[in-house]
Amino acid sequence: MNKPITIIAMITLLTACGGGDGGDVASVTASDTGTANESGSASTTSSAPSMLVDTSGGVADIPETITSSATSMSETVVPDDFSYNPVLEQNFEVDIRGYSVSPAYISLYGEFTENDDGTFTANYNSRITSAPVEDGEATLDYVSSDSQYYVLAEVWYYDGTSPVQKRIPNTESSWVW
């Protein structure tokens, strides 16, 4: 008889303790250092290194939009060299020995946005591939869509050297910096 009362009491306590909108408390991420001020709320200061952006590079090869006056499939004309395969096998050579030869890790992302300061913010769920960078060099083999005109490369160093970003168009197969 005592066991059901204990279970109900525990459920009530757990329900009463949860939730809330966070009030004055700021969230602290792994790249932040937090300190509590006298009012009890947290303040954060970022200790993340500034991102360097390699702005060299070309423009993506984006095909022009083709319109047709065809009204049925039988009227459609497709060029002989047209490929119906939307998958492209890519090989990308990275040589950033001119910047640093420290051990690092490179990741390529398919989705990203450009910030007002010229850096990029990657959608980390869109990572295409990644590899270790040893002595400033890496090779990335990956598959992408023929409609993927740009990818974002991010290199993060294990020793705390400022990370590097580069927006890479589909016309490039190497990055030398």
C-alpha positions in Angstrom: 0.0 0.0 0.0 2.9 2.3 0.7 4.6 1.7 -2.7 1.8 3.3 -4.8 1.9 6.4 -2.6 5.7 6.6 -3.0 5.4 6.3 -6.8 2.7 9.0 -7.0 4.8 11.3 -4.8 7.9 10.8 -7.0 6.0 11.6 -10.2 4.5 14.7 -8.6 8.0 15.9 -7.5 9.6 15.2 -10.9 6.8 17.0 -12.7 7.0 20.0 -10.4 10.7 20.4 -10.9 10.9 20.4 -14.7 10.7 23.0 -17.4 10.8 26.7 -17.3 12.0 29.2 -19.9 15.4 29.6 -18.5 14.8 33.1 -17.1 18.0 35.0 -16.7 20.4 32.2 -17.4 22.4 32.3 -20.6 23.5 29.1 -22.1 27.3 28.3 -22.1 28.8 26.3 -24.9 32.1 24.5 -25.0 33.8 27.4 -26.7 32.5 29.9 -24.1 33.7 30.6 -20.6 31.0 31.4 -18.1 31.1 33.5 -15.0 28.3 34.3 -12.6 27.5 37.9 -11.7 26.1 39.1 -8.4 22.5 38.8 -9.6 23.0 35.0 -10.2 22.7 35.1 -14.0 25.5 33.8 -16.1 27.4 36.0 -18.5 29.6 34.5 -21.2 32.7 35.6 -23.1 33.7 33.8 -26.2 37.2 32.3 -26.2 36.9 30.8 -29.7 39.6 31.8 -32.1 38.7 34.1 -35.0 38.0 32.4 -38.3 40.3 33.1 -41.2 38.7 33.0 -44.7 40.6 32.2 -47.8 38.9 34.3 -50.4 40.9 33.1 -53.4 39.1 30.9 -55.9 36.8 31.0 -58.9 33.2 31.1 -59.6 31.1 27.9 -59.9 30.0 26.6 -63.2 26.3 27.0 -63.0 24.5 26.0 -66.2 22.0 28.4 -67.7 18.4 27.6 -67.3 17.0 26.0 -70.5 13.4 26.6 -71.5 11.5 24.6 -74.1 8.4 25.1 -76.1 7.8 21.3 -76.1 4.3 20.4 -74.9 4.8 16.6 -74.7 7.7 14.3 -74.0 7.9 13.1 -77.6 8.7 16.7 -78.6 11.6 17.0 -76.2 15.1 16.9 -77.7 18.0 15.9 -75.5 21.7 16.6 -76.5 23.8 13.5 -77.1 26.3 14.4 -74.4 23.6 14.9 -71.7 24.1 12.8 -68.6 21.0 11.7 -66.6 23.3 10.7 -63.7 23.1 13.5 -61.1 26.0 12.1 -59.1 29.5 13.4 -59.5 32.6 11.7 -58.0 34.9 14.4 -56.7 38.6 14.3 -55.8 39.8 17.3 -53.9 43.5 17.9 -53.0 44.3 20.2 -50.0 47.7 21.8 -49.6 47.7 24.5 -46.9 51.4 24.2 -46.0 51.8 27.9 -46.7 49.6 28.6 -43.7 50.4 25.9 -41.2 51.6 22.3 -41.1 50.2 21.6 -37.6 47.9 18.6 -37.3 44.3 19.5 -38.2 41.0 18.2 -39.5 39.1 19.3 -42.6 35.4 19.0 -43.2 33.4 19.8 -46.3 29.8 21.0 -45.9 27.1 21.3 -48.6 24.9 23.9 -46.8 26.2 27.1 -45.3 25.4 30.8 -45.1 27.7 33.8 -45.5 27.9 36.1 -42.5 28.1 39.9 -42.7 31.8 39.8 -41.7 32.7 37.6 -44.7 33.0 34.3 -42.7 30.6 31.4 -43.2 28.4 29.4 -40.9 28.2 25.8 -41.8 25.1 23.7 -41.3 27.0 20.9 -39.5 24.3 18.4 -40.4 25.2 18.8 -44.1 28.8 17.5 -43.7 29.8 15.7 -46.9 33.1 14.3 -45.9 36.1 15.0 -43.6 39.7 13.9 -43.2 42.8 14.5 -41.1 45.2 17.1 -42.4 48.8 15.9 -41.9 51.8 18.1 -42.6 49.4 20.6 -44.3 48.0 18.2 -46.8 44.9 16.1 -47.3 43.0 14.3 -50.0 39.2 14.2 -50.0 37.2 11.8 -52.2 33.5 12.3 -52.1 30.3 12.1 -54.0 28.2 15.2 -54.7 25.2 16.2 -56.7 25.6 17.9 -60.1 23.5 20.8 -58.6 26.0 21.3 -55.7 27.7 24.4 -57.0 29.7 25.4 -53.9 30.9 23.6 -50.8 32.4 25.0 -47.6 35.8 23.7 -46.4 36.7 24.2 -42.7 40.0 23.4 -41.2 40.3 23.2 -37.5 43.7 22.8 -35.9 44.4 20.7 -32.8 46.9 23.2 -31.4 44.6 26.2 -31.3 45.8 27.9 -34.5 43.0 30.0 -36.0 40.7 27.8 -38.1 40.5 28.4 -41.9 37.5 28.5 -44.2 37.1 28.5 -47.9 34.1 28.5 -50.2 35.0 26.1 -53.0 33.2 26.2 -56.4 32.6 23.0 -58.4 35.2 24.2 -60.9 38.1 23.6 -58.5 39.8 20.3 -57.6 42.5 21.6 -55.3 43.1 24.2 -52.6 46.7 25.5 -52.2 47.3 28.2 -49.7 
